[in-house]
């Protein structure tokens, strides 16, 4: 059974940084595309970032480009999201996801495995 577990969320002030982690078990994720999504209260889940199996290709939502960095460590079966210059509008539950295949996609419906989410709250 595949499990993805996020950690690293918390309450921070605007302008601060956080680093989210996603640890995988039950499946070797090194050949999967992995991604981060988020869902704010009353809103639909949205794409944040995705990374290829090698880490060599990344894709970001325009709203986080230049502030967030996605990375992965296949030896640890893990993925990370470094979030800098956080804004109040970044407040959401952040989810990690994985999909078999090589194409980076932004649609949540094309991801096969999901974590339970970690809350990020940014105060003004």
N, C-alpha and C positions, 0 to 999 in steps of 0.2 A: 504494500500500500504506500503510495507516494504521499509524503507530507512536506509541506513548506511552512516554515515558522519564521515570522517576522519579529524583529526586536529593534529597540533603539528609539522608539517614539517617546514623546514627552511633551511637557509644557515649556515653551521658551518665549522670549521677547522678540519682537520684530528686529531683524538684523542679525540675529544669532544663527548658529549652525547646528545641524544634527546629522548623524550618520545612521541610516537604517541598514539593518542586515537581514538577509533571508537565508536560512539554512535548510538544505534539502536532505531528505532521507527516503529510503525505499526505492530510489531510482537514481541512476547516475545522470546528472543533468548536463554533463559536459558537452553533449551533442545537441542540446536544446537551445532554442531562443528563449531568453528570459526577459521579463518586463516588470515594470512598476506601474500600478494604477492607483487612483485615489478617488474617494467619494466623500464629498462634503455634505453636511446635513441638508436634506431636501433637494439634493442634486443627483444626477446620474453619475455612475462611475465613469471616470475619464482616464485616458492614457496619459502617462507621465514620461516614461522612457523605456527603451528596449535595447538589448544588447545581443549580438550574435554569439554563437557558441565559442568562438575564439576570443571574443572581446574586441576584435578589430573593427567592428562596425557598430555604431550606436545611433540612436534616433531619439529625439526629444520633442516634447510638446513645446510650442512657441512660448508658452507662459513660464516655462522653467529654463529655457535655453540660456546658457551663460551663468546660471546660478547652481544648477544641479549637475552632478556627474554620476553616471552609472558605471559600475565595474563588476568584475566577477573573479572568483578564484576557483577554478575547476578542481584543483587538488583538494580543496575544502568543501566542494559541492555547495558553494555559497555565492551570493550576489549582494551588492551593496548599493546604496544611494547616498551620496554625500550631498547634503542640502545646505547651501550657503545663502546669506542675505535673505533669510526667510521673511515672508510677508504674511500679514493676517489672512490673506486670501489663500494661503497654502494650507490652512487648517482643514484637516480631513482625516479619514481613516485611510492608511496606505496599505496596499496589498501587493504582494509579489506573486508572479505567475510564470508558468513555463509552458512551452509548446514544443512538441516534436516538429522538427523541420528546420529549414535554414533561412526562411524569409522573415524579416522583421515586419511585424504587422501591428497596427494600432488598435484593431478591433478586439475588444475583450472576448468576444464570442469565439475567437479563433485560438484561445489559450485553453490548454487541457487541464492544468493543475493550478490550484490557488491556495494561498495561505489564508489565515483567519483575520489578518489585518492588525495594524498597530496604529494607535491614535497619535496624531501630531496636532498640537494646538499652539498657535502663535498669537501672542497677545500684543496689543499696541502699547 
